């Protein structure tokens, strides 16, 4: 099992957009992303803060992306 990288919300959104997700709406600091096949997730964007490993694991699970795929997309 590979170690999760430390990412900010903006960086994670950029990675997910490269994976085919698109931003459908923003409510406050929460960015809602959806893939054309129906997968969706919410990414919080707070300036200067990284996403915690538990939340990052849940976002990866929601997106059905493996940790190795995430590393490759970086």
ABEGO torsion letter per residue (X at the ends): XBBBBBBBAAAAAAAAAAAGBBBABBBEABBBBBBAAGBBBBBBBBBGBBBBAAAAAAAAAAAGBBAAAAAAAX
